[in-house]
């Protein structure tokens, strides 16, 4: 039976010849991935697709097809009625190429997914595509991120969204959209009832732009995901979003990481979380939230009935306030994912976290990466794992769990694995778990899980029946330790993943 999917790894004319042959003789080919066919190759491919009636997915990412190649494919879309997915990221098609595709979208009745990121498309190209969306009734996903689209292009897209009833996802990250562009998109959201996902991250929207978007969210009844990270949003913008979240009943995911939100803004968002009944994911990592902001979320946990994911890593919380947050986990019944990476958590804070997790019945994923957690704190977490019955994933990478040369952390975790019945994924890469003999290597390798730790872990895994993924990458396991894990794999790691790497040695079990 002929193949339905074809990935061509050859390049240039050889790849093109193979593709054209496949399109001619294969009557079932539905998916095609090509590599470095260039402008002329895209033109030849376009001609072949004018008569093809089977291909549904075409991936031309990073093929250097240029504007002429895009124009050829645009002509193809005028007549082709089977292609539903077209990925053309990073092809330098520019405004002329985007205009050609825009013209095609006015006629085409099949394409549902179009990816045009990183193509040097400016306002003229966005205006052409926006004009097409006024009449197109099939395109559901449009990705225009990492281009040169400014306010004029965003305004054209906004006008189209007032009319369009099929586009469900619009990706505009890393462009040059400012207040006027945000205003145009906000006006569209007041009436649009189809768009569910809007990505505006890494633009220049700021507090004024967010205020307009927030006003639209008070009436919008369709948007479920809004990405506003890295937009210089401060407390004023956060306050506007609070007002929106108090009335909005559809938004489930809000990305606000890498902005400039401080305690006042965090407090406003926390108050909104208390009454909002749809928001499940809120990311605030990489802001400037300190003690008062974290306290506000601690209170919100006890009231919110929907929030399941909260990211607070890379904030500047200090003053041993985390125990207050952890205490709220004892009464929190919906939070399932908590990200506290890069916060320099101290031993008493880990103690508080451990105490909370021994009674918490909801948290399934805990991120504690990059926290300088040492062997004592590792032992506390290990004791927690012995009784906790919900955690499935724990990320402890880039810590100091074995610091002290006695393998306290590794041995404690091994003992916990003998008892724990829920943990499926444990990340321990880039730690300092090592015996005294491996300490010298830690300076060069940034780690040193040694043979003793590896042997202890292998014994623990022999008795554990749930752990599926154990990551020990970038440590210093020698042949003896690796052999212990290898021998154990024949007994208890069927279908499981263990990653180990030491200097020039690489084991995949």
KARA-V214733 format. One line per field, one symbol per residue. phi: phi as a letter, one per 40 degrees, with the letter a starting at -180 (. if undefined). psi: psi as a letter, one per 30 degrees, with the letter a starting at -180 (. if undefined). burial: + if it has 24 or more other ideal C-beta (glycine too) atoms within 12 Angstrom, else -. A space follows every 50 residues. Layout:
# KARA-V214733
phi=???
psi=???
burial=???
This chain:
# KARA-V214733
phi=.cccbbbcccbfccccdcccccccbccbdbbbbbbfcgcccccccdcccc bcbbcbbbbbdfbfcgccccccccccccbcbbcbbbbbcfbfcgcccccc ccccccbdbbcbbbbbcfbfcbccccccccccccbcbbcbbbbbcfbbcb ccccccccccccbcbbcbbbbbcfbbcbdcccccccccccbcbbcbbbbb cfbbcgccccdcccccccbcbbcbbbbbcfbfcbcccccccdccccbcbb cbbbbbcfbbcbdcccccccccccbcbbcbbbbbcgbbcbcccccccdcc dcbdbbcbbbbbcgcbcbgfcddcccccccbcbbcbbbbbcfbfcccccc dccdccccbcbbcbbbbbcfbfccccccccccccccbcbbcbbbbbcfbb ccdhgbfdccccccccccbcbbcbbbbbcfbbcacdccccccccbgaacc ccccccccccccccbbcbbbbbdgbbccdccccccccccccbbcgbbbbb abfcbbbbc
psi=klkfkkjjfllbeeeeeeeeeefefjgfkfkkkljhfaeeeeeeeeeeff fkgekfkjjgkhghfaeeeeeeeeeefffkgfkfkjjhkighfaeeeeee eeeeffekgekfkjjhlhghkaeeeeeeeeeefffkgfkfkjjglhahka eeeeeeeeeeffekgfkfkjjglhahkaeeeeeeeeeefffkgekfkjjg lhaheaeeeeeeeeeefffkgekfkkjglhghkaeeeeeeeeeefffkgf kfkjjglhahkaeeeeeeeeeeeefkgfkfkkkglgahkbeeeeeefeee efekffkfkkjglglhklghfeeeeeeffffkffkfkkjhlhghklefee eeeeeefffkgekfkkjglhghkaeeeeeeeeeefffkgekfkkjglhah egkfgggeeeeeeeeeffekgfkfkjjglhahjlleffeefeeefglija eeeeeeeeeefffkgekfkjjgkhahkaeeeeeeeeeeefeggkglkkkk kjcgkkkj.
burial=-----+-+------++-+++-++--+--+++++++++++-++++++++++ -+-++++++++-++++++++++++++++-+-+++++++++++++++++++ ++++++++-+++++++++++++++++++++++++-+-+++++++++++++ ++++++++++++++-+++++++++++++++++++++++++-+-+++++++ ++++++++++++++++++-+-+++++++++++++++++++++++++-+-+ ++++++++++++++++++++++++-+-+++++++++++++++++++++++ ++++-++++++++++++---++++++++++-+-++++++++++++++-++ ++++++++-+-+++++++++++++++++++++++++-+-+++++++++++ ++++++++++++++++++++-++++++++++++++--++-++--++++++ ++++++++++++-+-++-++++++++++--++-+++-++--++--+++++ ++----+-+
